Amino acid sequence: MKSVRHVGIVVSDLNKALYFYQHLLGLKIVRQMNESGPYIDKVSGLKGVHVTTAKLAAGDGTLVELLRFNSHPHKTPGEKDMCEIGVSHVAFTVGNLDAEYTRLLGAGVRFNSPPQTSPDGYAKVAFCRDPDCSPIELVEVL
């Protein structure tokens, strides 16, 4: 493996997700498109796919891909426990976690707890939830 290309997150409402990831977390949209046809059906393992995707980049170029499946019903989003099998969260490095915590809390973002310093003193960490309750970790390296 050369690198992690991107992290994909299925969302129920692309506009709400874009507001969170773009306006609140500061990621930049690099590409947005609608996909359908034989290629996307084959790579997704689904039939009749119509999906809108948006790729957003962090300051270092790391990508997050938001996917809104318009053709397939989705389960009602719910809170996923950190201990459930599968991808548990996406982590972003921030410069000042206390300031980000205060700003995001003021915007209505829900956190598990206020920022906590790791036992080894290396980092300050806080987990919040995106609009579909996906866990997002914010980390400030101390």
N, C-alpha and C positions, 0 to 999 in steps of 0.2 A: 504494500500500500504506500502511495506517495503522500497522501494527505486526506483529511476529511473534506469532501467537496461541499456539502451543505447538510443542514438538518431540516427535515420536512415536518410540518405541523399541519394536520387537517383541522380546518376551522368551520364553524357553523355560519358565521357572518363575516365575510371578507372585509367589509367596511369597518366593522368594530375592531377586527384583528389588525388591520392596517393602521388604524388610529393608535392602538396600543403599541405596536412594534415600531411604527414610523414616528409618530408624534411624541409618545411618552418615553420610549426607549431610545429614540434617535437613530434608528437604522434608516438607510437610504434605499429607495426602490431602484433596482437596476434593470428589472425586466418584469413585465406583466403580460400575460397572454391567456387566450382560451385554447384549450386543446381538446381534440376529439378525433376519432378515426381508428383505423386498424392498428397503428403504432401504439397509441396510448392504451387501447384495449389489451394488446398483447403484453406490454410491459407492466400493466397494472393487474393483469389477471382478471379483469372485469369485462363485461360486455356493454356496449352503448355508452361509453364514458363521455361526459362533457364536464370538464374541470377547468376552473379558472385558477391560474397559479400566479404568484407574485414572489419574486426573489428580492430579498433585501440584504444589504451589506452593512456590516459593522465597520468601524474605522479601520480595522486591520484587513478588511476584505473577506472575512468569514461570512458565509451566506446562510440565511434562514429562508426556507421556501414555505410559503403559506399556500395551502391547497383547499379550494372550496369545490367539492364535488356537487355540481348542479344536477346531475343525472341520477344520483343514487341517494336513497334516504339515509340519513345518519341518525345515530342514537342521540338522544338528548344529552348534551354535554353535562358531565357531572364531575365532581371532584375526584381525582385519582389519588389514592394514597401513595406515598413515596415507596412503600414496600411492595407494590404490585409488580408483577412480571412485565418486562418490556422496558422501553425507554422511559426513564423516570423524570427527566427534566432537561432543560437547556440552561447553561450557565453563561453569564456575561460578566466581563471585568469592567468595573467602574472606577472612577478616580476618587470620589468622595461618597461613600455609601450612606453616611448620615444625611447628607444633603439630598441624595437621590431618594432615600426612604421618605423624608419629609415631603419632597415634591410629589412623588407618586402617591403617597397616602392622601395628600391634598387633592389629587385628581381622582380619588375614589378607588385606587388599586388596593386590594386586600393582601395583607401579609400574614404569614404564620406567626411571626414575632418581630419585635424590633431587631435591628442589627446585633449580631452576637460575635464576639471575638473568639476565634478558635483557641483551644487549650494551649497550643504551642505558640500563640501570639503572631502567627504568620499572616492571618487574614481575618477580615471582618466579613460576615456573611448574613444575608437575609433572603428568604424565599417569599415570593409573591405569586399571584395567579393571573394568567392572561384572561381575556373575556370568556374563554371556554373552560376555565379552571385548570389549564395546564400549568404545572409548576415551573416557575422561572427563578433561577438562582442568580443573585447579584453578589459579586465578590469584589472586595477592595483588598489588594495585597498591601500589607502594612510595612 
